[in-house]
Amino acid sequence: MPNYNGVWSLSTQYQYDSGWPKPDKTRAVFAGGAPDGDVVNVIQYRDLATAGNFSDFGDLTVARRTVSGASSSTRGIFFTGDAGSSPINTIDYITIASTGNASDFGDASALAGRCAGTSNSIRAVWMGGRTIGSATTKDSIEYNTIASTGNATDFGNLSAAYESHESACSNTTRAVIQGGQTGAGANIDNVEYITIGTTGNTTDFGNLSAVRRAPAGAGSVTRGLSAGGFGSGGVNIIEFITIATTGDHSDFGDLSGSSGGGGSIGTSNKTIAIFTDSVGGNYTNTIDQVTIASTGDATDFGDTTNSVNGKASLSSGHGGLG
């Protein structure tokens, strides 16, 4: 109880601390990418409690594009990618709450980028991808235990071989991959899922509203979003699903790019999702945001430190972390 001056004792403050609202501490991190054919090793971050621009975090161990990201609440992992025509099977990690350069985590089983990455608090899963320098796409799924280090382990297979960079979302039990492109260059509308804590092949979830590759995936504990991507040119649509069910995507709204948001990436906290990468195939540093539980068009969040595509994205508070 408060004293006669209305001041709570320290013990009483601790007792009621769990009932007090706390500021969101989720940090979003982007890494790598390619401006006009070059590749960069830049890692950048932003706390998602308020809108604003990203800041420098450190560097990847190897400069690359088409790198994929996944995370727990404390550790972020960056998976494979390519350095132009050279494939990279390196896996890096960072401590999200700090800043500094990435450290080596292990290796993937194949030299391929453009994988769809997502996670719960224990496992990161990597789905599909393309062997850089060829039209060979993969149907393999691999996983890592986030708290340890080591090489990726086989999980199972997609329904077919395709790539879908950064197009996945998750809740605490299920990972969903949204759209993609086959080795023959055909965009697809496939949506499939796995149960993260097990191993095995994907199960059909439903379909996107249109065929497209490289949409951004993000979401909350209940809802998954797919934004942008390449269809017949760039597309600026945002769609959503309820992750715990199955079914086709529903319309959410539009990205801010009037020419469409092709080759997008995204991440989230429990309330907002942010998206960035390119608009109509042109590189941009603009970041959009939406409120996940609602529907509507995206609004401005801030800017990244560079204008590149093929970045990885992750956060310390996405839907897979409960």
ABEGO torsion letter per residue (X at the ends): XBBAAGBBBAAAAAAAAAABBBBBABBBBBBEEBBGGBBBABBBBBBAABBEBBBBAEBBABBBBGBBBBBBAABBBBBEEBBEABBBABBBBBBAABBEBBBBAEBBABBBBGBBBBBBAABBBBBEEBBBGBABBBABBBBBBAABBEBBBBAEBBABBBBBBGABBBBAABBBBBEEBBAAGBBBABBBBBBAABBEBBBBAEBBABBBBGBBBBEBAABBBBBEEBBBEBBABBBBBBAABBEBBBBAEBBABAAEBBGBBBBBBAABBBBBGBBGGBBBABBBBBBAABBEBBBBAEBBABBBBGBBBBBAABAAAX
